[in-house]
């Protein structure tokens, strides 16, 4: 069973330029986990480029072999480091995990 992990974030900054820079940095840090976190089958993160006044700012789509692999990813030191930055700039998070 493959698990797809989808997460979207709204960033806290009111300044559009700062929010765009932070969104790009969140995506960069997440995409840098490819090849570093062995549990990842695939990962893609990106900053929103359309309707910034209503869309969420950043999204992550990552695939794992199992729920256990997702759990191991969550505590991997490289993911923990990226998450620390993300938490420092985020106002809201939403996630869905489903089988594909």
Rosetta constraint file for C-alpha pairs under 8 A:
AtomPair CA 1 CA 65 HARMONIC 6.24 0.50
AtomPair CA 1 CA 66 HARMONIC 6.07 0.50
AtomPair CA 1 CA 99 HARMONIC 6.51 0.50
AtomPair CA 1 CA 100 HARMONIC 7.18 0.50
AtomPair CA 2 CA 63 HARMONIC 6.68 0.50
AtomPair CA 2 CA 64 HARMONIC 5.63 0.50
AtomPair CA 2 CA 65 HARMONIC 4.68 0.50
AtomPair CA 2 CA 66 HARMONIC 5.72 0.50
AtomPair CA 2 CA 99 HARMONIC 5.62 0.50
AtomPair CA 2 CA 100 HARMONIC 5.56 0.50
AtomPair CA 3 CA 63 HARMONIC 5.61 0.50
AtomPair CA 3 CA 64 HARMONIC 5.14 0.50
AtomPair CA 3 CA 65 HARMONIC 6.28 0.50
AtomPair CA 3 CA 66 HARMONIC 5.78 0.50
AtomPair CA 3 CA 67 HARMONIC 6.57 0.50
AtomPair CA 3 CA 70 HARMONIC 7.78 0.50
AtomPair CA 3 CA 97 HARMONIC 6.41 0.50
AtomPair CA 3 CA 98 HARMONIC 5.51 0.50
AtomPair CA 3 CA 99 HARMONIC 4.70 0.50
AtomPair CA 3 CA 100 HARMONIC 6.22 0.50
AtomPair CA 4 CA 61 HARMONIC 6.87 0.50
AtomPair CA 4 CA 62 HARMONIC 5.72 0.50
AtomPair CA 4 CA 63 HARMONIC 4.51 0.50
AtomPair CA 4 CA 64 HARMONIC 6.50 0.50
AtomPair CA 4 CA 97 HARMONIC 5.51 0.50
AtomPair CA 4 CA 98 HARMONIC 5.38 0.50
AtomPair CA 4 CA 99 HARMONIC 6.17 0.50
AtomPair CA 4 CA 100 HARMONIC 6.59 0.50
AtomPair CA 5 CA 60 HARMONIC 7.63 0.50
AtomPair CA 5 CA 61 HARMONIC 5.71 0.50
AtomPair CA 5 CA 62 HARMONIC 5.11 0.50
AtomPair CA 5 CA 63 HARMONIC 6.11 0.50
AtomPair CA 5 CA 64 HARMONIC 7.83 0.50
AtomPair CA 5 CA 95 HARMONIC 7.25 0.50
AtomPair CA 5 CA 96 HARMONIC 6.09 0.50
AtomPair CA 5 CA 97 HARMONIC 4.56 0.50
AtomPair CA 5 CA 98 HARMONIC 6.88 0.50
AtomPair CA 6 CA 59 HARMONIC 7.18 0.50
AtomPair CA 6 CA 60 HARMONIC 5.50 0.50
AtomPair CA 6 CA 61 HARMONIC 4.60 0.50
AtomPair CA 6 CA 62 HARMONIC 6.57 0.50
AtomPair CA 6 CA 95 HARMONIC 5.51 0.50
AtomPair CA 6 CA 96 HARMONIC 5.31 0.50
AtomPair CA 6 CA 97 HARMONIC 6.27 0.50
AtomPair CA 7 CA 59 HARMONIC 5.60 0.50
AtomPair CA 7 CA 60 HARMONIC 5.11 0.50
AtomPair CA 7 CA 61 HARMONIC 6.75 0.50
AtomPair CA 7 CA 93 HARMONIC 7.04 0.50
AtomPair CA 7 CA 94 HARMONIC 5.70 0.50
AtomPair CA 7 CA 95 HARMONIC 4.25 0.50
AtomPair CA 7 CA 96 HARMONIC 6.59 0.50
AtomPair CA 8 CA 56 HARMONIC 6.49 0.50
AtomPair CA 8 CA 57 HARMONIC 7.34 0.50
AtomPair CA 8 CA 58 HARMONIC 5.62 0.50
AtomPair CA 8 CA 59 HARMONIC 4.34 0.50
AtomPair CA 8 CA 60 HARMONIC 6.45 0.50
AtomPair CA 8 CA 93 HARMONIC 5.81 0.50
AtomPair CA 8 CA 94 HARMONIC 5.41 0.50
AtomPair CA 8 CA 95 HARMONIC 6.41 0.50
AtomPair CA 9 CA 56 HARMONIC 5.94 0.50
AtomPair CA 9 CA 57 HARMONIC 5.85 0.50
AtomPair CA 9 CA 58 HARMONIC 5.32 0.50
AtomPair CA 9 CA 59 HARMONIC 6.49 0.50
AtomPair CA 9 CA 90 HARMONIC 6.49 0.50
AtomPair CA 9 CA 91 HARMONIC 7.53 0.50
AtomPair CA 9 CA 92 HARMONIC 5.71 0.50
AtomPair CA 9 CA 93 HARMONIC 4.61 0.50
AtomPair CA 9 CA 94 HARMONIC 6.60 0.50
AtomPair CA 10 CA 56 HARMONIC 5.09 0.50
AtomPair CA 10 CA 57 HARMONIC 5.17 0.50
AtomPair CA 10 CA 58 HARMONIC 7.02 0.50
AtomPair CA 10 CA 90 HARMONIC 5.87 0.50
AtomPair CA 10 CA 91 HARMONIC 5.67 0.50
AtomPair CA 10 CA 92 HARMONIC 5.13 0.50
AtomPair CA 10 CA 93 HARMONIC 6.53 0.50
AtomPair CA 11 CA 19 HARMONIC 6.42 0.50
AtomPair CA 11 CA 22 HARMONIC 7.86 0.50
AtomPair CA 11 CA 23 HARMONIC 7.49 0.50
AtomPair CA 11 CA 57 HARMONIC 6.34 0.50
AtomPair CA 11 CA 89 HARMONIC 5.74 0.50
AtomPair CA 11 CA 90 HARMONIC 4.21 0.50
AtomPair CA 11 CA 91 HARMONIC 5.23 0.50
AtomPair CA 11 CA 92 HARMONIC 7.01 0.50
AtomPair CA 12 CA 19 HARMONIC 7.61 0.50
AtomPair CA 12 CA 89 HARMONIC 5.82 0.50
AtomPair CA 12 CA 90 HARMONIC 5.17 0.50
AtomPair CA 12 CA 91 HARMONIC 4.61 0.50
AtomPair CA 12 CA 92 HARMONIC 7.96 0.50
AtomPair CA 13 CA 18 HARMONIC 6.69 0.50
AtomPair CA 13 CA 19 HARMONIC 5.54 0.50
AtomPair CA 13 CA 89 HARMONIC 7.31 0.50
AtomPair CA 14 CA 19 HARMONIC 7.22 0.50
AtomPair CA 15 CA 19 HARMONIC 6.06 0.50
AtomPair CA 16 CA 20 HARMONIC 6.08 0.50
AtomPair CA 17 CA 21 HARMONIC 6.24 0.50
AtomPair CA 18 CA 22 HARMONIC 6.12 0.50
AtomPair CA 19 CA 23 HARMONIC 6.00 0.50
AtomPair CA 19 CA 57 HARMONIC 7.93 0.50
AtomPair CA 20 CA 24 HARMONIC 6.21 0.50
AtomPair CA 20 CA 47 HARMONIC 7.56 0.50
AtomPair CA 20 CA 57 HARMONIC 7.92 0.50
AtomPair CA 21 CA 25 HARMONIC 6.26 0.50
AtomPair CA 22 CA 26 HARMONIC 6.12 0.50
AtomPair CA 22 CA 89 HARMONIC 7.22 0.50
AtomPair CA 23 CA 27 HARMONIC 6.25 0.50
AtomPair CA 23 CA 46 HARMONIC 7.76 0.50
AtomPair CA 23 CA 47 HARMONIC 5.30 0.50
AtomPair CA 23 CA 48 HARMONIC 7.89 0.50
AtomPair CA 23 CA 57 HARMONIC 6.24 0.50
AtomPair CA 23 CA 58 HARMONIC 5.82 0.50
AtomPair CA 24 CA 28 HARMONIC 6.06 0.50
AtomPair CA 24 CA 46 HARMONIC 7.17 0.50
AtomPair CA 24 CA 47 HARMONIC 5.71 0.50
AtomPair CA 25 CA 29 HARMONIC 6.08 0.50
AtomPair CA 26 CA 30 HARMONIC 6.24 0.50
AtomPair CA 26 CA 58 HARMONIC 7.44 0.50
AtomPair CA 26 CA 82 HARMONIC 7.68 0.50
AtomPair CA 26 CA 85 HARMONIC 7.60 0.50
AtomPair CA 26 CA 86 HARMONIC 6.15 0.50
AtomPair CA 27 CA 31 HARMONIC 6.02 0.50
AtomPair CA 27 CA 45 HARMONIC 4.96 0.50
AtomPair CA 27 CA 46 HARMONIC 5.04 0.50
AtomPair CA 27 CA 47 HARMONIC 6.33 0.50
AtomPair CA 27 CA 58 HARMONIC 6.97 0.50
AtomPair CA 27 CA 59 HARMONIC 7.79 0.50
AtomPair CA 27 CA 60 HARMONIC 7.73 0.50
AtomPair CA 28 CA 32 HARMONIC 6.09 0.50
AtomPair CA 28 CA 45 HARMONIC 7.63 0.50
AtomPair CA 29 CA 33 HARMONIC 6.97 0.50
AtomPair CA 29 CA 82 HARMONIC 5.87 0.50
AtomPair CA 30 CA 34 HARMONIC 7.87 0.50
AtomPair CA 30 CA 43 HARMONIC 7.92 0.50
AtomPair CA 30 CA 44 HARMONIC 7.80 0.50
AtomPair CA 30 CA 45 HARMONIC 6.33 0.50
AtomPair CA 30 CA 60 HARMONIC 7.72 0.50
AtomPair CA 30 CA 79 HARMONIC 7.72 0.50
AtomPair CA 30 CA 82 HARMONIC 6.62 0.50
AtomPair CA 31 CA 43 HARMONIC 6.50 0.50
AtomPair CA 31 CA 44 HARMONIC 6.10 0.50
AtomPair CA 31 CA 45 HARMONIC 5.96 0.50
AtomPair CA 32 CA 36 HARMONIC 7.52 0.50
AtomPair CA 33 CA 37 HARMONIC 5.78 0.50
AtomPair CA 33 CA 43 HARMONIC 7.93 0.50
AtomPair CA 33 CA 78 HARMONIC 6.87 0.50
AtomPair CA 33 CA 79 HARMONIC 7.07 0.50
AtomPair CA 34 CA 40 HARMONIC 6.99 0.50
AtomPair CA 34 CA 42 HARMONIC 7.19 0.50
AtomPair CA 34 CA 43 HARMONIC 6.43 0.50
AtomPair CA 35 CA 40 HARMONIC 7.85 0.50
AtomPair CA 36 CA 78 HARMONIC 7.46 0.50
AtomPair CA 37 CA 73 HARMONIC 6.69 0.50
AtomPair CA 37 CA 76 HARMONIC 6.92 0.50
AtomPair CA 37 CA 78 HARMONIC 7.19 0.50
AtomPair CA 37 CA 79 HARMONIC 7.71 0.50
AtomPair CA 39 CA 64 HARMONIC 6.33 0.50
AtomPair CA 39 CA 65 HARMONIC 7.53 0.50
AtomPair CA 39 CA 69 HARMONIC 5.46 0.50
AtomPair CA 39 CA 70 HARMONIC 7.12 0.50
AtomPair CA 39 CA 72 HARMONIC 7.12 0.50
AtomPair CA 39 CA 73 HARMONIC 6.07 0.50
AtomPair CA 40 CA 62 HARMONIC 6.92 0.50
AtomPair CA 40 CA 63 HARMONIC 6.18 0.50
AtomPair CA 40 CA 64 HARMONIC 5.54 0.50
AtomPair CA 40 CA 69 HARMONIC 7.88 0.50
AtomPair CA 40 CA 73 HARMONIC 7.37 0.50
AtomPair CA 41 CA 62 HARMONIC 7.35 0.50
AtomPair CA 41 CA 63 HARMONIC 5.31 0.50
AtomPair CA 41 CA 64 HARMONIC 5.42 0.50
AtomPair CA 41 CA 65 HARMONIC 7.15 0.50
AtomPair CA 42 CA 62 HARMONIC 5.46 0.50
AtomPair CA 42 CA 63 HARMONIC 5.27 0.50
AtomPair CA 42 CA 64 HARMONIC 7.51 0.50
AtomPair CA 43 CA 60 HARMONIC 7.27 0.50
AtomPair CA 43 CA 61 HARMONIC 5.78 0.50
AtomPair CA 43 CA 62 HARMONIC 4.25 0.50
AtomPair CA 43 CA 63 HARMONIC 6.61 0.50
AtomPair CA 44 CA 60 HARMONIC 5.80 0.50
AtomPair CA 44 CA 61 HARMONIC 5.30 0.50
AtomPair CA 44 CA 62 HARMONIC 6.35 0.50
AtomPair CA 45 CA 58 HARMONIC 7.21 0.50
AtomPair CA 45 CA 59 HARMONIC 5.53 0.50
AtomPair CA 45 CA 60 HARMONIC 4.25 0.50
AtomPair CA 45 CA 61 HARMONIC 6.28 0.50
AtomPair CA 46 CA 58 HARMONIC 5.70 0.50
AtomPair CA 46 CA 59 HARMONIC 5.65 0.50
AtomPair CA 46 CA 60 HARMONIC 6.78 0.50
AtomPair CA 47 CA 57 HARMONIC 5.81 0.50
AtomPair CA 47 CA 58 HARMONIC 4.43 0.50
AtomPair CA 47 CA 59 HARMONIC 6.64 0.50
AtomPair CA 48 CA 52 HARMONIC 6.89 0.50
AtomPair CA 48 CA 55 HARMONIC 7.22 0.50
AtomPair CA 48 CA 56 HARMONIC 6.86 0.50
AtomPair CA 48 CA 57 HARMONIC 5.11 0.50
AtomPair CA 48 CA 58 HARMONIC 5.66 0.50
AtomPair CA 48 CA 59 HARMONIC 7.61 0.50
AtomPair CA 50 CA 55 HARMONIC 7.35 0.50
AtomPair CA 51 CA 55 HARMONIC 5.75 0.50
AtomPair CA 52 CA 56 HARMONIC 7.19 0.50
AtomPair CA 52 CA 57 HARMONIC 6.99 0.50
AtomPair CA 64 CA 69 HARMONIC 5.94 0.50
AtomPair CA 64 CA 70 HARMONIC 5.95 0.50
AtomPair CA 65 CA 69 HARMONIC 6.17 0.50
AtomPair CA 65 CA 70 HARMONIC 7.93 0.50
AtomPair CA 66 CA 70 HARMONIC 6.47 0.50
AtomPair CA 67 CA 71 HARMONIC 6.20 0.50
AtomPair CA 68 CA 72 HARMONIC 6.22 0.50
AtomPair CA 69 CA 73 HARMONIC 6.19 0.50
AtomPair CA 70 CA 74 HARMONIC 6.33 0.50
AtomPair CA 71 CA 75 HARMONIC 6.91 0.50
AtomPair CA 72 CA 76 HARMONIC 6.24 0.50
AtomPair CA 73 CA 79 HARMONIC 6.76 0.50
AtomPair CA 74 CA 79 HARMONIC 6.32 0.50
AtomPair CA 74 CA 80 HARMONIC 6.92 0.50
AtomPair CA 75 CA 79 HARMONIC 6.75 0.50
AtomPair CA 75 CA 80 HARMONIC 6.07 0.50
AtomPair CA 76 CA 80 HARMONIC 6.14 0.50
AtomPair CA 77 CA 81 HARMONIC 6.13 0.50
AtomPair CA 78 CA 82 HARMONIC 6.35 0.50
AtomPair CA 79 CA 83 HARMONIC 5.96 0.50
AtomPair CA 80 CA 84 HARMONIC 6.22 0.50
AtomPair CA 81 CA 85 HARMONIC 6.87 0.50
AtomPair CA 82 CA 86 HARMONIC 6.34 0.50
AtomPair CA 83 CA 87 HARMONIC 6.00 0.50
AtomPair CA 84 CA 88 HARMONIC 6.41 0.50
AtomPair CA 85 CA 89 HARMONIC 6.84 0.50
AtomPair CA 86 CA 90 HARMONIC 6.08 0.50
